[in-house]
Amino acid sequence: MGVTVLQAYPMPENKSGAHIIDYLSKRLLSLGATHAGQFLVDCETFISTPQPHNGTPGRAVHVLHNSEYPASTFSIIDSGTGKQVSLVADSIFDLLMLKMTNTFTSKKQTKIESRGARFEYGDFVIKLGSVTMMEHFKGILIEIEYKSCMILAYCWEMIREMLQGFLNINVGKDFPSYFAPQTIMTAMGQQQMHAKHNDMYEPTDTVKQYLEQFTNYRKHVSMHGSVSGGIQGGLGGQQQQPVHMSPAPVMGAAGGFGLIRP
């Protein structure tokens, strides 16, 4: 396991998700990567019941699974006030949630997943994920893991070059938003800035990045009032992180993708 960065792929107009995944897969293979199976990351959210009536946000439990860790269930408890608590358990945790129907109710209409092909290139693992919610396509997530490093600050430039070189995406020099400096409370009750990109990377960091992107897609659906298909849903994650997004790719005459420059 190494540092992993999750990137939403900017969706071109009038192109299906399957077409783009096929193009990216062929590009990776042509540049020397090898196909290494499939992967799946899914997320189901449970909301506390009954909802509080005093205006206090309800609690949510996000239950995620990552095929890289088949024996584990990841849970992120959201207090509704911005504070999150992470938990890693075995698969019995799923059965526990099913028995807590008096406390938490599953929002099955927002169950979301990213699945697709897994590729390897040297010390890199690249995953091309098609995001679907209620069987409707929402976008493409690209996961890149650099197995030889455990701290993003030491290898961000290499991961950035991989994104740009392999996938023809223009990526900013700044760290992804998930790794941006955060304000934390010390044991003495004082606030200080914490540079997450200097932390040792953990499997829960990958899961949290997926939850962040999944939440963006869910918000996009909520803004439009209903769950709808089509590739426009893929823009949800892109809008949240414009500094890391390239201009929209377009089909060139030879069938490849180019970039629209300002």
RAPE-V974291 format. One record per residue. N is the residue number from 1. PHI is phi as a letter, one per 30 degrees, with the letter a starting at -180 (NA if undefined). PSI is psi in degrees with one decimal (NA if undefined). D_CENTER is the distance of its C-alpha to the mean C-alpha in Angstrom with 2 decimals. Layout:
# RAPE-V974291
n: (N,N)
phi: (PHI,PHI)
psi: (PSI,PSI)
d_center: (D_CENTER,D_CENTER)
This chain:
# RAPE-V974291
n: (1,2,3,4,5,6,7,8,9,10,11,12,13,14,15,16,17,18,19,20,21,22,23,24,25,26,27,28,29,30,31,32,33,34,35,36,37,38,39,40,41,42,43,44,45,46,47,48,49,50,51,52,53,54,55,56,57,58,59,60,61,62,63,64,65,66,67,68,69,70,71,72,73,74,75,76,77,78,79,80,81,82,83,84,85,86,87,88,89,90,91,92,93,94,95,96,97,98,99,100,101,102,103,104,105,106,107,108,109,110,111,112,113,114,115,116,117,118,119,120,121,122,123,124,125,126,127,128,129,130,131,132,133,134,135,136,137,138,139,140,141,142,143,144,145,146,147,148,149,150,151,152,153,154,155,156,157,158,159,160,161,162,163,164,165,166,167,168,169,170,171,172,173,174,175,176,177,178,179,180,181,182,183,184,185,186,187,188,189,190,191,192,193,194,195,196,197,198,199,200,201,202,203,204,205,206,207,208,209,210,211,212,213,214,215,216,217,218,219,220,221,222,223,224,225,226,227,228,229,230,231,232,233,234,235,236,237,238,239,240,241,242,243,244,245,246,247,248,249,250,251,252,253,254,255,256,257,258,259,260,261,262)
phi: (NA,b,d,b,b,c,b,d,d,d,d,d,d,i,b,d,d,d,d,d,e,d,d,d,d,d,d,d,d,d,c,j,d,c,d,b,j,b,b,a,b,b,b,b,c,c,c,d,b,d,d,d,c,c,j,d,d,d,d,b,c,c,c,b,b,b,d,d,b,d,c,c,c,c,b,b,c,c,d,j,c,j,d,b,b,c,b,c,b,c,d,d,d,d,d,d,d,d,c,c,d,d,c,b,c,d,c,d,d,c,d,b,b,b,b,l,d,c,b,b,b,i,d,c,b,c,b,c,c,c,c,b,b,h,i,c,d,b,l,b,c,c,c,b,c,c,d,c,b,c,b,e,e,d,b,e,d,d,d,d,d,d,e,d,d,d,c,h,c,d,c,d,d,d,d,e,e,d,c,d,e,b,d,b,c,d,d,d,i,c,d,a,d,b,d,d,d,c,d,d,d,b,e,d,d,d,d,d,d,d,d,d,d,e,d,d,d,d,d,d,d,d,d,c,i,a,d,b,d,j,d,d,d,d,d,e,d,d,d,d,b,d,d,c,c,d,e,d,d,b,d,c,d,d,j,d,c,c,b,d,c,d)
psi: (141.7,-168.6,136.3,137.0,133.1,128.7,128.7,129.9,130.1,123.2,125.2,157.0,148.6,24.2,134.0,159.4,-40.7,-38.3,-42.6,-42.2,-42.7,-43.1,-46.8,-38.5,-46.6,-35.9,-43.8,-44.6,-39.8,-24.8,3.8,-1.2,156.7,142.9,133.4,49.5,-162.2,166.6,163.6,132.1,125.0,160.5,130.5,135.0,134.9,132.6,140.3,140.1,141.5,161.1,143.0,146.2,0.8,14.0,-6.1,131.8,141.7,154.1,152.3,143.4,115.8,119.9,120.1,150.8,141.4,122.7,-16.8,-20.3,72.7,-22.2,0.5,148.7,127.8,136.0,134.9,116.1,122.2,119.4,-13.9,-6.3,10.9,-12.7,133.0,145.2,128.4,146.2,136.5,123.8,179.9,-176.8,-15.4,-17.2,-34.1,-40.5,-34.5,-42.3,-35.7,-24.0,-0.7,36.6,-22.6,-16.5,-39.6,137.9,133.0,134.5,76.9,-26.6,-12.1,11.8,131.3,151.2,158.6,122.4,154.7,-157.7,151.3,132.6,153.3,140.2,99.8,-123.8,7.1,145.0,124.9,130.2,129.7,106.3,129.5,119.4,126.9,145.9,122.1,40.3,9.8,132.7,134.2,-20.9,-172.3,128.9,133.8,121.5,127.3,124.4,132.6,105.6,-15.3,9.0,146.4,0.6,120.9,-37.8,-26.8,-15.8,9.7,-40.2,-36.7,-43.3,-40.5,-44.2,-35.6,-44.8,-44.2,-42.1,-44.2,-40.1,3.6,38.4,132.1,112.8,131.8,162.4,-20.8,152.2,149.1,154.6,-33.5,-31.7,6.4,152.3,138.9,150.9,122.8,163.5,125.5,171.9,-21.5,4.6,15.5,147.2,140.9,156.9,135.5,122.6,96.7,-26.9,-8.6,-0.1,156.0,132.5,142.3,158.2,-32.6,-23.7,-37.3,-45.3,-40.6,-35.6,-40.6,-42.4,-39.9,-45.2,-42.0,-40.0,-38.0,-44.0,-40.3,-41.0,-37.4,-41.7,-43.2,-38.1,-28.8,1.9,-9.8,163.3,118.0,152.9,-168.5,158.9,-9.5,-22.3,-23.3,-14.8,-11.4,-51.1,-32.8,-40.6,-23.8,-21.2,62.7,-26.2,-21.9,2.8,141.1,165.9,157.9,131.9,149.4,156.1,132.2,176.7,-28.4,5.1,-8.5,-179.6,137.7,-174.7,136.9,119.2,145.0,NA)
d_center: (16.95,16.10,13.85,10.33,8.53,5.27,6.96,7.47,10.85,13.76,15.55,19.31,21.78,23.61,21.47,19.87,16.48,18.59,20.61,17.85,16.32,19.96,20.63,17.77,18.81,22.40,21.73,20.12,23.05,25.60,24.56,25.08,21.92,22.61,20.95,20.04,19.25,16.38,13.25,11.62,8.96,10.23,10.60,14.01,15.24,18.86,20.88,24.02,27.29,29.52,27.83,29.70,32.35,32.90,29.95,27.85,24.17,23.51,21.48,18.35,17.15,13.63,14.11,11.46,12.47,11.41,14.08,14.45,16.02,17.98,20.32,17.96,16.49,14.13,15.00,14.15,17.21,17.10,20.63,20.14,21.43,18.35,19.03,16.70,17.93,16.09,17.89,17.87,20.42,21.67,21.46,24.31,22.06,21.11,24.87,25.35,23.09,25.07,28.24,27.24,27.62,30.11,27.59,24.17,23.58,20.67,19.19,19.04,18.77,15.19,14.08,10.97,9.67,8.25,11.25,13.30,15.27,15.09,17.23,19.02,20.84,22.83,20.78,17.48,15.18,13.28,11.21,11.25,9.33,11.00,9.41,12.37,13.67,17.31,17.63,16.98,14.85,12.37,10.83,9.51,6.38,8.07,7.69,10.93,12.73,16.19,18.19,21.16,19.80,18.59,18.59,16.46,19.54,21.47,19.31,17.18,19.80,19.64,15.89,16.45,19.43,17.65,15.14,18.23,20.62,18.89,16.86,19.14,16.64,18.25,16.21,17.79,19.35,17.83,15.18,11.62,11.77,10.16,13.15,15.64,18.88,19.05,22.25,23.13,26.33,28.56,30.88,33.65,31.94,31.30,28.24,26.98,24.19,21.89,20.32,17.12,16.94,20.19,19.07,18.99,15.54,14.95,12.92,11.95,10.20,7.61,7.46,7.55,4.64,2.78,5.95,6.05,4.26,6.18,8.94,9.27,9.92,12.20,13.99,14.68,16.31,18.18,19.55,21.03,22.68,21.69,19.20,19.81,18.88,18.88,16.70,17.07,14.17,11.89,13.27,11.68,8.63,11.23,13.76,12.04,12.02,15.16,16.27,13.73,14.32,17.33,19.86,19.39,20.40,23.49,25.41,28.30,31.65,30.96,27.88,25.30,23.00,24.27,23.16,24.86,26.13,27.29)
